[in-house]
Amino acid sequence: MNQRVLEVLAALGCLVLFIILLVMLPSLMAGVEGLAYVMALVVFIAALGTAGYMIDKVAA
């Protein structure tokens, strides 16, 4: 599969994950909503970084 297509699919998947986390985590972590938003951002960055690493590893 083309590397650009994989990158776009990974980015869209991570964006969907981020939106789901932004909606779900604050309701699950009542009282510490600020931490929930930070955790959603950290998970998003980790998922995007891992996806990029795996795509780079497959392409090499």
GIDA-V296681 format. One record per residue. PSI is psi in radians with two decimals (NA if undefined). Layout:
# GIDA-V296681
PSI
PSI
This chain:
# GIDA-V296681
2.60
2.43
-0.63
-0.70
-0.74
-0.72
-0.73
-0.75
-0.70
-0.73
-0.75
-0.71
-0.74
-0.62
-0.74
-0.76
-0.75
-0.77
-0.74
-0.76
-0.68
-0.54
-0.73
-0.76
-0.77
-0.58
-0.53
-0.50
1.06
2.34
-0.44
0.95
-0.62
-0.75
-0.60
-0.73
-0.69
-0.73
-0.69
-0.73
-0.72
-0.74
-0.71
-0.81
-0.72
-0.74
-0.75
-0.71
-0.74
-0.73
-0.76
-0.71
-0.77
-0.68
-0.73
-0.68
-0.70
-0.65
-0.43
NA
